[in-house]
Amino acid sequence: MEDGELLVRRGGEGPALLLIAGGTGSGDSYRALAKQLSADYTVITYDRRGHFGSTDTTTGPVPVSLQADDARAVLDHAADGPAMVFGSSAGALIGLDLVARHPDSVTTLVAHEPPAVHLMPDAGGWLEAAAEQVRLARSGELMAAVTRFADAIAGAALPNLPNLRLPHEADWIRLFDRELTEFFDYLPDLRALRKASTEIFPVAGEGSRGRYHYQPAKILALELGLPFTELPGSHLAPQRNPAKFAAALKELLSPDL
């Protein structure tokens, strides 16, 4: 890329499968999941621009469309043609935009708990909550912002420790300062997704029922006329229950394996 470099990892054997990270954008967050999948797929991961091993020379907000262009650049570099894609949380939004604008790059997309709150009837409250998290982070109260962010996610609440040290602080700052508003403001292009030849699976974890990151997948499935699938675990199941999650993911992607 002209405006930065992406750290890409590739391993395993079989058809190409790109994993797009949410949260603070670390491709290594999928290390255990990739290990479970590598016997059946060539697994590709990357650090999102400006996070961890990837660089970014741009300034200001980072739109979802730019993140999707990055994902396409990774596929162009590391896959031999169209590939399967899995994205969780913000990574699912990036995957949806990738399919909407570059459908020929993706054969199958599994969109796990995309926080597309604009699809929800109570979007206003969630947008206000995100705006408050951004305000806190920008005013120097980063831990308060992260705590509110985590408390809203099934299974992600932080322990109540007075001296808890936040790892990867720079990546959290970037998420709140340059990305979070873009993610929450993003509305998937339903018309383009309906026209795409890509097979799309909107999915959410059974442990996420009732949370804001569960409902958009159900609404997306209805809007696209597709089945909605529950997978094991909750929002962080790809990281915390990699063996069980990988088995369910393989059943979606390659039921004949």
VODO-193831 format. One line per field, with one value per residue (C-alpha): residue number from 0; residue in three letters; x, y, z. Coordinates in Angstrom, 1 decimal, always signed. Example, Ala and Ser with C-alpha at 12.3 -4.5 7.8 and 13.67 -1.06 7.14 Angstrom:
2
resi: 0|1
resn: ALA|SER
east: +12.3|+13.7
north: -4.5|-1.1
up: +7.8|+7.1
END
This chain:
257
resi: 0|1|2|3|4|5|6|7|8|9|10|11|12|13|14|15|16|17|18|19|20|21|22|23|24|25|26|27|28|29|30|31|32|33|34|35|36|37|38|39|40|41|42|43|44|45|46|47|48|49|50|51|52|53|54|55|56|57|58|59|60|61|62|63|64|65|66|67|68|69|70|71|72|73|74|75|76|77|78|79|80|81|82|83|84|85|86|87|88|89|90|91|92|93|94|95|96|97|98|99|100|101|102|103|104|105|106|107|108|109|110|111|112|113|114|115|116|117|118|119|120|121|122|123|124|125|126|127|128|129|130|131|132|133|134|135|136|137|138|139|140|141|142|143|144|145|146|147|148|149|150|151|152|153|154|155|156|157|158|159|160|161|162|163|164|165|166|167|168|169|170|171|172|173|174|175|176|177|178|179|180|181|182|183|184|185|186|187|188|189|190|191|192|193|194|195|196|197|198|199|200|201|202|203|204|205|206|207|208|209|210|211|212|213|214|215|216|217|218|219|220|221|222|223|224|225|226|227|228|229|230|231|232|233|234|235|236|237|238|239|240|241|242|243|244|245|246|247|248|249|250|251|252|253|254|255|256
resn: MET|GLU|ASP|GLY|GLU|LEU|LEU|VAL|ARG|ARG|GLY|GLY|GLU|GLY|PRO|ALA|LEU|LEU|LEU|ILE|ALA|GLY|GLY|THR|GLY|SER|GLY|ASP|SER|TYR|ARG|ALA|LEU|ALA|LYS|GLN|LEU|SER|ALA|ASP|TYR|THR|VAL|ILE|THR|TYR|ASP|ARG|ARG|GLY|HIS|PHE|GLY|SER|THR|ASP|THR|THR|THR|GLY|PRO|VAL|PRO|VAL|SER|LEU|GLN|ALA|ASP|ASP|ALA|ARG|ALA|VAL|LEU|ASP|HIS|ALA|ALA|ASP|GLY|PRO|ALA|MET|VAL|PHE|GLY|SER|SER|ALA|GLY|ALA|LEU|ILE|GLY|LEU|ASP|LEU|VAL|ALA|ARG|HIS|PRO|ASP|SER|VAL|THR|THR|LEU|VAL|ALA|HIS|GLU|PRO|PRO|ALA|VAL|HIS|LEU|MET|PRO|ASP|ALA|GLY|GLY|TRP|LEU|GLU|ALA|ALA|ALA|GLU|GLN|VAL|ARG|LEU|ALA|ARG|SER|GLY|GLU|LEU|MET|ALA|ALA|VAL|THR|ARG|PHE|ALA|ASP|ALA|ILE|ALA|GLY|ALA|ALA|LEU|PRO|ASN|LEU|PRO|ASN|LEU|ARG|LEU|PRO|HIS|GLU|ALA|ASP|TRP|ILE|ARG|LEU|PHE|ASP|ARG|GLU|LEU|THR|GLU|PHE|PHE|ASP|TYR|LEU|PRO|ASP|LEU|ARG|ALA|LEU|ARG|LYS|ALA|SER|THR|GLU|ILE|PHE|PRO|VAL|ALA|GLY|GLU|GLY|SER|ARG|GLY|ARG|TYR|HIS|TYR|GLN|PRO|ALA|LYS|ILE|LEU|ALA|LEU|GLU|LEU|GLY|LEU|PRO|PHE|THR|GLU|LEU|PRO|GLY|SER|HIS|LEU|ALA|PRO|GLN|ARG|ASN|PRO|ALA|LYS|PHE|ALA|ALA|ALA|LEU|LYS|GLU|LEU|LEU|SER|PRO|ASP|LEU
east: +0.0|+1.2|+0.0|+1.4|+2.4|+0.4|+1.9|+0.4|+0.8|+0.0|+0.1|-1.6|-2.7|-5.9|-8.2|-7.5|-9.3|-8.8|-9.5|-10.3|-9.8|-12.1|-11.2|-7.7|-6.9|-4.4|-4.1|-2.4|-5.8|-6.7|-3.5|-5.2|-8.1|-5.7|-3.9|-7.2|-8.0|-4.6|-5.0|-7.8|-7.2|-4.4|-5.1|-4.3|-4.3|-3.0|-2.8|-5.2|-3.6|-1.9|-2.2|+0.7|+2.9|+1.1|+1.7|-0.4|+0.6|-2.9|-4.5|-8.1|-10.9|-10.3|-13.4|-14.6|-14.2|-10.4|-10.2|-12.0|-9.6|-6.8|-8.5|-8.7|-5.0|-4.2|-6.1|-4.4|-1.1|-1.6|-4.4|-4.4|-7.7|-11.1|-11.1|-13.3|-13.4|-14.3|-14.7|-15.8|-17.1|-15.6|-13.9|-17.3|-18.2|-15.0|-15.9|-19.4|-18.0|-15.4|-18.2|-20.4|-17.7|-15.4|-17.7|-15.5|-12.8|-14.8|-16.4|-17.9|-18.2|-19.0|-20.0|-19.8|-21.6|-21.2|-22.0|-24.1|-26.3|-27.9|-29.9|-31.5|-34.6|-32.8|-29.6|-29.6|-28.7|-25.8|-24.5|-24.6|-22.8|-20.0|-19.7|-19.3|-16.6|-14.8|-15.2|-13.7|-10.8|-10.0|-10.2|-7.5|-9.9|-8.9|-9.5|-13.0|-13.7|-12.3|-14.3|-17.6|-16.7|-16.0|-19.0|-21.4|-19.9|-21.0|-18.1|-15.7|-16.2|-12.9|-12.1|-12.7|-9.0|-7.9|-4.4|-5.3|-2.9|-4.2|-2.1|-1.6|-2.6|-1.7|-4.0|-6.9|-6.3|-6.3|-9.5|-11.4|-9.9|-9.9|-12.0|-14.9|-17.2|-16.6|-17.5|-20.7|-21.8|-21.4|-24.5|-24.0|-24.9|-27.9|-28.6|-25.0|-25.0|-28.2|-26.7|-23.3|-22.6|-20.8|-22.3|-22.9|-23.5|-24.7|-23.9|-23.8|-22.9|-25.6|-24.0|-24.5|-28.3|-29.7|-26.6|-26.2|-23.7|-26.1|-29.2|-27.7|-26.7|-30.3|-31.6|-29.0|-30.1|-33.7|-32.9|-30.8|-33.3|-30.6|-30.6|-29.3|-26.9|-26.0|-22.5|-21.0|-19.9|-20.3|-18.5|-15.0|-15.5|-13.0|-10.3|-11.5|-13.0|-10.9|-11.4|-15.1|-15.5|-13.2|-15.3|-18.5|-16.9|-15.6|-19.1|-20.3|-17.5|-16.9|-19.7|-18.2|-14.8
north: +0.0|+3.5|+4.7|+1.9|-1.8|-4.7|-7.6|-10.8|-14.3|-17.4|-21.1|-24.5|-26.3|-26.3|-23.6|-20.0|-18.7|-15.1|-14.3|-10.6|-9.4|-7.1|-5.3|-3.9|-5.5|-8.2|-11.1|-13.0|-12.9|-15.8|-17.8|-20.7|-20.7|-20.7|-23.7|-25.6|-24.8|-25.2|-28.9|-28.1|-24.5|-22.2|-19.7|-16.0|-13.4|-9.8|-6.9|-4.2|-1.0|+1.0|-1.9|-4.0|-5.0|-3.0|+0.7|+3.6|+7.0|+8.4|+10.7|+11.1|+8.6|+5.2|+4.3|+0.7|+1.0|+1.6|-1.4|-3.5|-2.3|-3.5|-7.0|-7.2|-6.2|-9.1|-11.5|-10.2|-10.8|-14.1|-16.0|-17.5|-16.1|-15.8|-17.0|-17.8|-15.1|-15.1|-11.9|-11.4|-8.1|-5.2|-7.8|-9.0|-5.4|-5.3|-8.6|-7.3|-4.2|-6.4|-8.5|-5.5|-3.8|-6.6|-9.7|-11.5|-11.7|-13.7|-17.1|-17.4|-15.0|-15.9|-12.7|-13.4|-10.8|-7.7|-4.7|-3.1|-1.2|+0.9|-2.2|-2.2|-0.2|+1.1|+2.2|+5.6|+4.4|+2.3|+5.2|+7.4|+4.8|+4.6|+8.4|+8.5|+5.8|+7.9|+11.1|+9.3|+7.9|+11.3|+13.0|+10.7|+8.2|+5.3|+2.6|+3.9|+3.8|+0.2|-0.9|+0.4|-1.1|-4.5|-4.5|-4.4|-7.5|-11.0|-12.7|-9.8|-7.8|-6.8|-7.9|-5.2|-4.7|-1.2|-1.5|-3.4|-2.5|-2.1|-4.0|-2.6|+0.8|+2.5|+0.1|+0.8|+4.6|+4.1|+2.1|+4.8|+7.8|+6.8|+3.6|+3.0|+5.8|+4.6|+1.0|+2.0|+4.4|+1.7|+0.4|-2.6|-2.1|-4.5|-4.0|-4.9|-7.9|-9.2|-9.0|-10.6|-14.1|-14.7|-17.2|-15.2|-16.7|-14.2|-15.9|-15.2|-17.0|-18.7|-17.0|-13.6|-13.6|-10.3|-8.4|-5.6|-7.6|-10.6|-9.0|-7.4|-10.8|-12.0|-8.8|-9.1|-12.6|-11.5|-8.5|-10.8|-13.7|-16.0|-18.4|-17.2|-19.6|-19.8|-20.9|-22.1|-19.6|-15.8|-12.9|-14.0|-17.7|-17.6|-16.7|-18.5|-21.7|-22.2|-26.0|-26.0|-22.8|-24.2|-27.3|-25.3|-22.9|-25.9|-27.3|-24.0|-23.5|-27.1|-29.5|-32.3|-32.3
up: +0.0|-0.7|+2.8|+4.9|+5.2|+6.4|+8.4|+6.8|+8.1|+6.1|+7.0|+6.5|+3.5|+1.4|+0.1|+1.1|+4.2|+5.3|+9.0|+9.6|+13.2|+15.1|+18.3|+18.3|+15.0|+15.9|+13.4|+16.3|+18.1|+15.8|+16.4|+18.2|+15.8|+12.8|+14.3|+14.5|+10.9|+9.2|+8.5|+6.1|+4.9|+4.0|+6.7|+6.2|+8.9|+9.1|+11.6|+10.6|+9.4|+12.2|+14.7|+16.0|+13.1|+10.4|+9.7|+8.5|+7.3|+7.0|+9.5|+10.7|+10.7|+9.1|+7.1|+6.8|+3.0|+3.5|+5.9|+3.2|+0.6|+2.9|+3.1|-0.6|-0.9|+1.5|-0.7|-3.8|-2.1|-0.3|-2.0|-5.5|-6.5|-4.7|-1.1|+1.8|+4.5|+8.2|+10.1|+13.7|+15.2|+13.4|+11.2|+10.1|+9.0|+7.0|+5.4|+4.5|+2.8|+1.0|-0.4|-1.2|-3.3|-4.4|-4.6|-7.0|-4.4|-1.9|-2.5|+1.0|+3.9|+7.5|+9.3|+13.0|+15.2|+13.1|+15.3|+12.5|+15.0|+12.3|+11.4|+14.9|+16.0|+19.1|+17.2|+18.8|+22.3|+21.0|+19.0|+22.0|+24.1|+21.5|+21.3|+25.1|+25.0|+22.3|+24.5|+27.5|+25.6|+24.1|+27.5|+29.0|+30.6|+28.5|+31.1|+31.7|+27.9|+27.6|+30.6|+29.2|+25.8|+27.4|+29.7|+26.7|+25.1|+26.2|+28.1|+27.8|+31.1|+32.7|+36.3|+38.9|+39.9|+41.0|+39.5|+36.3|+33.6|+30.1|+27.5|+24.0|+25.0|+21.7|+19.8|+22.1|+21.7|+17.9|+18.1|+20.0|+18.4|+14.7|+14.2|+16.6|+15.3|+11.7|+12.7|+14.6|+11.8|+9.1|+7.5|+5.2|+1.6|+1.5|-2.1|-3.1|-0.8|-2.3|-5.8|-4.8|-5.9|-2.6|-0.2|+3.0|+6.5|+9.1|+12.5|+16.2|+19.3|+21.4|+24.5|+23.0|+22.9|+24.1|+23.4|+20.7|+18.8|+18.4|+16.9|+13.8|+12.4|+12.7|+11.1|+8.3|+7.6|+7.3|+5.1|+2.7|+2.8|+4.2|+7.1|+10.5|+12.3|+15.9|+16.7|+20.0|+22.6|+22.7|+21.2|+21.9|+21.1|+18.2|+20.7|+23.9|+22.5|+19.3|+18.9|+19.3|+17.2|+14.4|+14.2|+13.8|+11.3|+9.2|+9.1|+7.6|+5.2|+4.0|+5.2|+3.2|+4.9
END
